[in-house]
């Protein structure tokens, strides 16, 4: 609550009467049909988790792509609707894409080219010029919507992520006085890797139209500066974290994203033993000890590698058979791409293989939950889990790690965390592992389960302090204050 009020003060002082606009591909809330009834849900994912509480404090307008059907029905003629539903704190303006645009812009240029390019997990990116042309068109449409909302007045514009890499350029072209910033939520690869992209110069130029460009960690920011050096004619001032390109100075800095730790903690404190027992019964979880994995169904998340490590753990530690279950929650993602279908098939195959080999009676070694999980249920899983395994092969930050820590503020738990997440730079008291090493992750599971209570609680206390101090409000406050200084220079 204190950090929320601090952000509120920063917003009032720095933004004042200026409009505040946020842009992203993904919308924070979706309306959908359930039989004859229109319902809504908050969308999952790190971006929405981080930014929805910020927008509730800041107010303003969030521009994002909507879906057809109930999203259209609930919005006005401009695509606008107040959110959260029932208690509006800001305006969501929805952009509508045709099926052809969605295929080229989202499935193609964004998720088949930029996503694998930036994550570097040995999935080959696919570059298609026709899809990139549509990517440009959609970015320009977002820019036009911003300018329409501005109505010639001054505004703070905050662009999110890789789907809108060119948007700042289009805004600045038509409104040079606008103050525009962007946060890149995924990793930025090495300059040599990024140069394989046929559009690397255009992307770098687009991002350099921002007054402020943020990354999760310094390593990604440094990689971007190297890409600038190798892609365009610009002056890079590393001492002051600045790039001077075409009469504009762009500040390039790290801002590790946080979560609304207070909301997670409050939800966890409301979870009763009866609630935990009900969720266990519903999903057939009979083991005494619980390992937990939570992620989108994505090849970057190391789900198959985590299951392989659990299989190795059962093989090497037969004393834990019938006593430990691995609950893997996977929300469906991008199943229209063959690489994701392959991940889905491999996760199901691996789960069935482990259950067939080691399962006995009512004990299922792997409990696979491949559906959308409501927030209350998710926090229940966090609270019941003895160990949370975040096994990402490469991740910008990973908010699941931080949510798990916040949900276990009594110190009852342990986090096994991939070294290749942004979170690993902050959460150093977790058990840090190489997700590509089955033996290393297996050994960490055993260490976590057998860790003495005093050490476990001491580690979790340090983790909780880090998550609480560097929450989402502190993250947004630091970013907005920096943006305001740029505006006032």
C-alpha positions in Angstrom: 0.0 0.0 0.0 2.9 2.4 0.8 4.5 1.8 -2.6 1.2 2.3 -4.3 0.7 5.6 -2.7 4.2 6.6 -3.5 3.5 5.9 -7.2 0.3 7.9 -7.0 2.3 10.8 -5.7 4.9 10.5 -8.5 2.1 10.3 -11.1 0.4 13.4 -9.7 3.7 15.3 -9.5 5.2 14.3 -12.9 2.3 13.8 -15.2 -0.2 16.2 -13.7 -2.9 17.0 -16.3 -1.1 15.3 -19.2 -2.7 12.3 -20.8 -1.1 9.0 -20.0 -1.3 6.4 -22.7 0.0 2.8 -22.7 0.3 0.6 -25.8 0.6 -3.1 -26.1 -0.5 -5.9 -28.4 -2.1 -7.9 -25.5 -5.2 -6.4 -23.8 -5.5 -6.6 -20.0 -9.1 -7.8 -20.0 -11.0 -10.0 -22.4 -14.8 -10.3 -22.8 -16.0 -13.7 -24.0 -19.2 -15.6 -24.5 -20.2 -18.3 -22.1 -23.4 -19.8 -23.7 -25.7 -16.7 -23.9 -23.9 -14.7 -21.2 -21.0 -12.3 -21.7 -18.2 -12.8 -19.1 -14.8 -11.3 -18.7 -11.4 -12.3 -17.4 -8.1 -10.7 -16.7 -5.5 -12.0 -19.1 -2.5 -13.9 -17.8 1.1 -13.1 -18.5 3.9 -11.0 -17.1 3.0 -7.8 -19.1 -0.6 -7.7 -17.8 0.5 -8.7 -14.3 2.9 -5.8 -14.2 0.9 -3.1 -15.9 -2.7 -3.4 -14.9 -2.0 -2.3 -11.3 0.0 0.6 -12.6 -2.8 1.8 -14.9 -5.3 1.5 -12.0 -3.1 4.1 -10.2 -2.2 6.3 -13.3 -5.6 6.2 -15.1 -5.5 7.2 -18.8 -5.9 5.0 -21.8 -4.5 1.5 -22.7 -4.5 0.8 -26.4 -4.3 -2.9 -27.3 -5.7 -5.5 -29.8 -9.1 -6.8 -29.0 -10.7 -10.0 -30.1 -13.8 -10.4 -32.2 -17.2 -11.3 -30.6 -17.8 -10.2 -27.1 -14.9 -7.7 -27.1 -16.6 -5.9 -29.9 -20.0 -6.1 -28.2 -18.8 -4.6 -25.0 -16.8 -1.7 -26.6 -18.2 1.6 -28.0 -17.9 2.8 -31.6 -14.2 3.8 -31.0 -13.5 0.4 -29.4 -13.4 1.9 -25.9 -14.5 0.2 -22.6 -13.9 1.0 -19.0 -11.8 -1.5 -17.0 -11.6 -3.3 -14.7 -15.3 -4.3 -15.5 -17.6 -3.2 -12.7 -15.1 -0.8 -11.2 -13.4 1.1 -14.1 -10.1 2.9 -13.3 -8.9 3.5 -16.8 -10.0 3.2 -20.5 -9.2 0.2 -22.7 -9.3 1.1 -26.4 -9.3 -1.9 -28.6 -7.7 -2.1 -32.0 -9.3 -4.6 -34.4 -7.1 -6.8 -36.7 -8.3 -8.8 -39.7 -7.5 -12.5 -39.8 -4.9 -11.8 -42.4 -3.3 -9.1 -40.3 -3.3 -11.3 -37.2 -1.6 -14.1 -39.3 1.1 -11.9 -40.7 1.7 -9.4 -37.9 1.3 -11.6 -34.8 1.8 -15.2 -35.9 4.4 -14.2 -38.5 6.7 -11.2 -37.9 6.2 -11.1 -34.1 6.1 -14.7 -33.0 7.8 -16.6 -35.7 10.6 -14.0 -36.3 11.3 -11.6 -33.3 10.3 -14.0 -30.5 12.7 -16.9 -31.3 15.4 -14.4 -32.5 15.5 -12.7 -29.1 15.2 -15.8 -26.9 18.0 -17.8 -28.6 16.8 -21.2 -27.5 17.7 -23.0 -30.8 14.4 -22.5 -32.5 15.1 -21.0 -35.9 13.4 -17.6 -36.6 11.5 -17.3 -39.9 11.7 -14.0 -41.8 9.1 -13.1 -44.4 9.0 -9.7 -46.1 5.3 -9.7 -46.7 4.6 -10.4 -43.0 7.0 -7.6 -42.1 5.1 -5.2 -44.3 1.9 -6.0 -42.3 3.9 -5.5 -39.1 4.7 -2.0 -40.2 1.1 -1.3 -41.1 -0.2 -2.4 -37.7 2.5 -0.4 -35.9 1.5 2.7 -37.8 -2.2 2.1 -37.0 -1.3 2.1 -33.3 0.5 5.3 -33.7 -2.5 6.9 -35.4 -4.7 5.8 -32.6 -2.4 7.5 -30.1 -2.4 10.8 -32.1 -6.2 10.6 -32.3 -6.4 10.2 -28.5 -3.9 13.1 -27.9 -6.1 15.6 -29.9 -3.1 17.9 -30.2 -2.4 18.0 -26.5 0.7 16.8 -24.6 0.9 13.3 -23.4 3.2 10.6 -21.9 3.1 7.6 -24.2 4.5 4.3 -22.9 4.9 1.5 -25.5 5.3 -2.1 -24.5 7.3 -4.9 -26.0 8.5 -6.4 -29.3 5.2 -6.3 -31.2 5.4 -2.5 -31.4 9.1 -1.9 -32.2 8.3 0.7 -34.9 5.5 2.6 -33.2 7.6 5.3 -31.6 9.0 6.3 -35.0 5.5 6.8 -36.5 4.4 8.8 -33.5 7.5 11.1 -33.6 7.2 11.5 -37.3 3.8 13.2 -36.9 4.2 14.6 -33.4 7.9 15.3 -32.7 7.2 17.0 -29.4 5.6 13.9 -27.9 7.3 12.2 -25.0 7.5 8.6 -25.9 9.1 5.6 -24.0 9.2 1.9 -24.6 9.8 -1.1 -22.3 11.2 -4.2 -24.0 9.8 -7.2 -21.9 11.9 -10.0 -23.5 15.6 -10.5 -23.8 17.8 -8.6 -26.3 20.3 -11.0 -27.8 23.9 -10.3 -28.7 24.5 -7.9 -31.6 25.9 -10.7 -33.8 22.7 -12.7 -33.2 20.4 -9.8 -33.8 22.1 -8.9 -37.1 20.7 -12.1 -38.7 17.4 -10.3 -38.8 16.9 -8.7 -42.2 15.2 -5.7 -40.6 17.7 -5.2 -37.8 18.5 -1.6 -38.9 14.8 -0.7 -39.2 14.0 -2.1 -35.7 16.9 -0.3 -34.1 16.0 3.0 -35.8 12.4 2.5 -34.6 13.4 2.0 -31.0 15.7 5.0 -31.1 12.7 7.2 -31.8 11.9 6.7 -28.1 13.0 9.3 -25.5 13.5 6.4 -23.0 14.1 2.7 -23.7 13.9 0.2 -20.8 15.1 -3.4 -20.4 14.8 -5.7 -17.4 18.6 -6.0 -16.8 21.8 -4.2 -17.7 23.0 -7.1 -19.9 20.1 -6.7 -22.3 20.6 -2.9 -22.4 24.3 -3.4 -23.2 23.4 -5.8 -26.0 21.1 -3.2 -27.4 23.9 -0.6 -27.4 26.2 -3.0 -29.2 23.4 -3.5 -31.8 23.2 0.2 -32.3 26.9 0.3 -32.9 26.7 -2.4 -35.5 23.4 -1.3 -37.2 23.2 2.5 -37.6 25.4 5.6 -37.6 24.8 6.9 -34.1 26.8 8.2 -31.2 26.7 5.9 -28.2 27.5 7.4 -24.8 27.8 4.5 -22.5 28.9 6.6 -19.5 25.5 8.4 -19.6 23.4 5.5 -21.0 22.5 7.6 -24.1 22.3 7.2 -27.8 22.3 10.3 -30.1 20.6 9.5 -33.4 19.0 12.0 -35.9 18.8 14.9 -33.4 17.2 12.8 -30.7 18.8 11.5 -27.5 17.5 8.1 -26.3 18.2 7.0 -22.7 18.8 3.3 -22.5 18.4 1.9 -19.0 17.5 -1.2 -17.0 14.3 -1.3 -14.9 13.7 -4.7 -13.4 10.0 -5.3 -13.5 8.2 -6.2 -10.2 4.8 -7.5 -9.2 2.0 -6.3 -7.0 3.4 -8.3 -4.1 0.7 -7.0 -1.6 -2.2 -8.4 -3.7 -0.5 -11.8 -4.0 0.3 -11.8 -0.2 -3.3 -10.8 0.7 -4.8 -13.5 -1.5 -2.4 -16.1 0.0 -3.4 -15.2 3.5 -7.0 -15.8 2.6 -6.4 -19.4 1.4 -7.5 -21.9 4.0 -6.4 -25.4 4.6 -9.9 -26.5 3.4 -9.4 -24.6 0.2 -6.1 -26.4 -0.4 -7.7 -29.7 0.3 -10.5 -29.0 -2.2 -8.1 -28.0 -4.9 -5.9 -31.1 -4.3 -9.0 -33.4 -4.4 -10.3 -31.7 -7.6 -7.0 -32.4 -9.4 -6.3 -35.8 -7.9 -3.1 -34.7 -6.0 -2.5 -37.2 -3.2 1.2 -36.8 -2.5 2.5 -35.3 0.8 5.1 -33.1 -1.0 4.4 -30.9 -4.0 6.6 -29.5 -6.7 5.1 -26.8 -8.9 5.7 -25.4 -12.4 3.6 -22.6 -13.8 4.1 -21.2 -17.3 2.6 -20.6 -20.7 3.1 -23.5 -23.1 6.2 -22.1 -24.8 9.5 -23.6 -25.9 11.4 -20.9 -24.0 9.9 -22.0 -20.6 11.9 -25.3 -20.3 8.8 -27.4 -19.4 10.0 -30.6 -21.1 13.4 -30.1 -19.5 11.8 -29.7 -16.1 9.8 -32.9 -16.5 13.0 -34.7 -17.5 14.8 -33.5 -14.4 11.8 -34.7 -12.3 12.1 -38.1 -13.9 15.8 -38.2 -13.1 15.0 -37.2 -9.5 12.6 -40.1 -9.1 15.1 -42.5 -10.7 17.9 -41.4 -8.4 15.8 -41.0 -5.3 13.3 -43.9 -5.1 12.6 -43.0 -1.5 10.5 -40.1 -2.8 8.3 -42.2 -5.0 4.6 -42.1 -3.9 5.6 -39.1 -1.7 6.2 -36.3 -4.2 4.1 -35.1 -7.2 5.0 -32.5 -9.8 2.1 -30.2 -10.6 2.7 -28.6 -14.0 0.3 -25.8 -14.9 0.5 -24.8 -18.6 -1.8 -22.3 -20.2 -2.2 -22.9 -23.9 -0.2 -20.5 -26.1 0.3 -20.0 -29.9 -0.8 -23.5 -30.8 -1.2 -22.2 -34.4 2.6 -22.5 -34.7 4.1 -25.9 -35.4 6.9 -25.3 -32.8 4.3 -24.9 -30.1 2.3 -27.9 -31.2 5.5 -29.9 -30.8 6.1 -28.6 -27.3 2.5 -29.5 -26.4 2.9 -33.0 -27.8 6.3 -33.4 -26.0 4.9 -32.2 -22.6 1.9 -34.6 -22.8 4.2 -37.5 -23.9 6.7 -36.9 -21.2 4.0 -36.6 -18.5 2.3 -39.9 -19.6 5.7 -41.6 -19.8 6.6 -40.6 -16.2 3.1 -41.6 -14.9 3.2 -44.9 -16.6 6.8 -45.7 -15.4 6.4 -44.6 -11.8 2.7 -44.2 -11.0 1.2 -46.5 -8.4 -2.4 -46.7 -7.2 -3.8 -43.3 -6.7 -0.4 -41.6 -6.8 0.3 -39.7 -10.0 3.9 -38.5 -10.2 2.9 -35.7 -12.7 -0.3 -33.8 -12.5 -0.7 -31.8 -15.8 -3.1 -28.9 -15.8 -3.4 -27.6 -19.3 -6.1 -25.0 -19.0 -6.6 -21.4 -17.9 -6.2 -21.2 -14.1 -8.0 -18.6 -12.1 -5.9 -16.3 -9.9 -7.3 -17.7 -6.6 -6.5 -21.3 -7.7 -3.0 -20.2 -8.8 -2.3 -18.7 -5.4 -3.6 -21.8 -3.8 -1.1 -23.9 -5.8 1.7 -21.4 -4.9 0.8 -21.8 -1.2 0.6 -25.6 -1.2 3.8 -26.1 -3.1 6.9 -27.1 -1.2 9.1 -26.2 -4.2 8.4 -24.0 -7.2 10.6 -24.8 -10.3 11.1 -21.9 -12.7 13.0 -23.7 -15.5 13.0 -21.1 -18.3 15.7 -21.6 -20.9 15.7 -17.9 -21.5 13.4 -15.3 -20.0 13.2 -11.5 -19.8 12.2 -11.6 -16.1 9.7 -14.2 -15.0 7.0 -13.0 -12.6 6.0 -16.5 -11.5 9.1 -16.7 -9.4 8.2 -13.5 -7.7 4.5 -14.5 -7.2 5.6 -17.7 -5.6 7.8 -15.9 -3.1 5.1 -13.4 -2.3 2.5 -16.2 -1.7 4.8 -17.9 0.8 5.6 -15.0 3.0 5.7 -17.4 6.0 8.9 -18.8 4.6 7.4 -22.3 3.9 8.8 -23.0 0.5 11.8 -22.9 -1.8 12.4 -21.6 -5.3 14.5 -23.4 -7.9 15.3 -20.8 -10.5 16.9 -20.8 -13.9 20.1 -18.8 -14.2 18.9 -17.6 -17.5 16.0 -15.5 -16.2 16.1 -11.8 -15.5 14.7 -12.7 -12.0 17.9 -14.6 -11.2 19.8 -11.3 -11.1 17.6 -10.2 -8.2 16.5 -13.4 -6.5 20.0 -14.7 -5.6 18.9 -16.6 -2.5 17.0 -19.0 -4.7 18.6 -22.3 -5.8 20.0 -21.2 -9.2 20.3 -23.8 -11.8 21.2 -24.4 -15.5 17.9 -25.6 -17.0 19.7 -27.4 -19.8 21.4 -29.7 -17.1 19.0 -32.4 -16.1 21.3 -33.6 -13.3 21.7 -30.1 -11.9 18.0 -29.4 -11.7 17.3 -32.9 -10.3 19.9 -32.3 -7.6 18.4 -28.9 -6.8 15.0 -30.5 -6.3 16.5 -32.9 -3.7 18.3 -30.0 -2.0 15.1 -28.0 -1.8 13.1 -30.8 -0.3 15.7 -31.6 2.3 16.9 -28.1 3.2 17.0 -27.5 6.9 14.1 -25.3 8.1 16.3 -22.5 9.4 18.2 -22.1 6.0 15.0 -22.4 4.0 13.3 -19.6 6.1 16.4 -17.4 5.9 16.5 -17.7 2.1 12.8 -17.1 1.7 13.0 -14.0 3.9 15.7 -12.5 1.8 13.7 -13.4 -1.4 10.6 -11.8 0.0 12.4 -8.6 1.0 13.7 -8.3 -2.6 10.3 -8.9 -4.2 8.5 -6.5 -1.7 11.0 -3.7 -2.0 11.2 -3.9 -5.8 7.5 -4.3 -6.5 5.6 -3.1 -9.6 4.9 0.3 -8.2 8.6 1.0 -7.5 9.4 -0.2 -11.1 6.8 2.1 -12.7 7.7 5.0 -10.4 11.3 4.8 -11.4 10.4 4.6 -15.1 7.9 7.5 -15.0 10.2 9.7 -12.9 13.0 9.2 -15.5 10.6 9.9 -18.3 9.5 13.1 -16.6 13.1 14.3 -16.2 13.6 13.8 -19.9 10.4 15.8 -20.6 11.5 18.6 -18.4 15.1 18.9 -19.6 
